[in-house]
Amino acid sequence: MVDLTEAGFAAAQERGRIAAQTEPRAASARFDRRRGAIVVALTNGCSFTFPAHLVQGLDQASDEQIAAFEILGAGYGLHWESLDVDVSIPGLLAGLFGTRSYMARHAGQARSPAKAAAARANGAKGGRPRKSAGAG
């Protein structure tokens, strides 16, 4: 076990103080039911909004469940007790709305008229080319 000295404790407190000033932290947050979005105000004066349905664990939740969250750890994250969902503010800002496998499953699932037209055109040509056995 490591002995904690007064100097070591003071240094750790200073590192925490600096991190609190430089890392993005939530000062407040709310659920905008009209838009289905979480609005987060950061301690540095910036704010950001994200659709709640993008977050792993919130995609099937009711508006009442989504609205029932709290800010965690001096603004480091958001927590939904009834849904057992936690997300970090830095992760959200980086576009991470779930685990690696969740994000991989949801990548490229955008639906748009342009994407639908491209899929129809590709299908008219015989669809996606088959992989050859020796390619790789």
C-alpha positions as CSV (number, residue, x, y, z in Angstrom):
1,M,0.0,0.0,0.0
2,V,1.2,3.5,-0.8
3,D,1.8,6.0,2.0
4,L,0.0,9.2,1.4
5,T,2.0,12.2,2.4
6,E,0.8,15.8,2.8
7,A,2.8,16.8,-0.3
8,G,1.4,13.9,-2.3
9,F,-2.1,14.8,-1.2
10,A,-1.6,18.4,-2.1
11,A,-0.3,17.5,-5.5
12,A,-3.3,15.2,-6.2
13,Q,-5.6,18.0,-5.2
14,E,-3.9,20.4,-7.6
15,R,-4.1,17.9,-10.4
16,G,-7.8,17.5,-9.8
17,R,-8.3,21.3,-9.7
18,I,-6.5,21.7,-13.1
19,A,-8.5,18.8,-14.6
20,A,-11.7,20.4,-13.5
21,Q,-10.8,23.6,-15.3
22,T,-9.6,22.0,-18.5
23,E,-11.8,18.9,-19.0
24,P,-15.3,19.4,-20.3
25,R,-17.8,19.1,-17.4
26,A,-21.5,19.4,-17.2
27,A,-22.8,22.4,-15.2
28,S,-26.4,21.5,-15.9
29,A,-28.4,19.2,-18.2
30,R,-32.0,18.8,-19.2
31,F,-34.2,16.6,-21.5
32,D,-36.0,18.6,-24.2
33,R,-39.1,16.4,-24.8
34,R,-40.1,18.4,-27.9
35,R,-36.9,17.6,-29.7
36,G,-36.2,14.3,-27.9
37,A,-32.7,15.6,-27.1
38,I,-30.5,16.0,-24.1
39,V,-29.2,19.6,-23.7
40,V,-25.9,19.9,-21.7
41,A,-24.4,23.2,-20.5
42,L,-20.7,22.9,-19.8
43,T,-18.7,24.6,-17.1
44,N,-16.7,26.5,-19.8
45,G,-19.8,28.3,-21.1
46,C,-20.3,26.1,-24.1
47,S,-23.3,23.8,-24.6
48,F,-24.2,20.9,-26.7
49,T,-27.3,18.9,-27.6
50,F,-27.6,15.3,-28.7
51,P,-30.6,13.1,-29.6
52,A,-31.3,10.8,-26.7
53,H,-32.1,7.8,-28.9
54,L,-28.5,7.7,-30.0
55,V,-27.3,6.6,-26.6
56,Q,-27.0,2.9,-25.9
57,G,-29.8,2.0,-23.4
58,L,-31.9,5.1,-24.1
59,D,-33.0,4.1,-27.6
60,Q,-36.1,2.2,-26.4
61,A,-36.7,4.3,-23.2
62,S,-39.8,6.4,-22.6
63,D,-39.6,10.2,-22.3
64,E,-40.2,9.8,-18.6
65,Q,-37.3,7.4,-18.2
66,I,-35.0,9.6,-20.3
67,A,-35.9,12.7,-18.3
68,A,-35.0,11.0,-15.0
69,F,-31.2,11.4,-15.0
70,E,-28.6,13.0,-12.8
71,I,-25.2,14.6,-13.4
72,L,-22.4,12.5,-12.0
73,G,-18.9,13.1,-10.6
74,A,-18.6,16.9,-10.6
75,G,-20.1,17.0,-14.1
76,Y,-18.0,14.2,-15.6
77,G,-21.0,12.1,-16.7
78,L,-24.8,11.5,-16.9
79,H,-26.5,8.7,-15.1
80,W,-30.0,7.0,-15.5
81,E,-30.6,5.0,-12.4
82,S,-33.8,3.2,-13.6
83,L,-32.1,2.2,-16.9
84,D,-28.6,1.4,-15.5
85,V,-27.1,3.8,-18.1
86,D,-24.0,5.9,-17.6
87,V,-22.3,8.1,-20.2
88,S,-19.3,10.4,-19.9
89,I,-19.3,14.0,-21.0
90,P,-15.9,13.6,-22.8
91,G,-17.2,10.5,-24.6
92,L,-20.4,12.2,-25.7
93,L,-18.4,15.2,-27.0
94,A,-16.2,12.7,-29.0
95,G,-19.4,11.1,-30.5
96,L,-19.3,7.9,-28.4
97,F,-22.9,7.0,-27.6
98,G,-22.2,3.4,-26.4
99,T,-19.8,0.5,-26.4
100,R,-17.6,-0.3,-29.3
101,S,-19.9,-3.1,-30.5
102,Y,-23.0,-0.9,-30.1
103,M,-21.3,1.9,-32.2
104,A,-20.2,-0.6,-34.8
105,R,-23.8,-2.0,-35.2
106,H,-25.2,1.5,-35.6
107,A,-22.6,2.8,-38.0
108,G,-23.9,3.4,-41.5
109,Q,-27.5,2.9,-40.6
110,A,-28.5,6.4,-41.8
111,R,-31.6,6.5,-44.0
112,S,-31.9,9.1,-46.7
113,P,-33.4,9.4,-50.1
114,A,-29.9,9.5,-51.6
115,K,-28.9,6.3,-49.9
116,A,-32.1,4.6,-50.9
117,A,-31.6,5.6,-54.5
118,A,-28.0,4.4,-54.5
119,A,-29.1,1.1,-53.1
120,R,-31.8,0.7,-55.8
121,A,-29.2,1.6,-58.5
122,N,-26.7,-0.9,-57.1
123,G,-29.5,-3.6,-56.9
124,A,-30.3,-3.0,-60.6
125,K,-26.7,-3.7,-61.5
126,G,-26.9,-7.1,-59.7
127,G,-26.1,-6.0,-56.2
128,R,-22.9,-6.0,-54.3
129,P,-20.0,-7.8,-56.0
130,R,-19.2,-11.2,-54.5
131,K,-15.9,-11.6,-52.7
132,S,-13.4,-13.8,-54.6
133,A,-11.9,-16.7,-52.7
134,G,-8.3,-15.5,-53.1
135,A,-8.9,-11.9,-52.3
136,G,-7.9,-10.5,-48.9
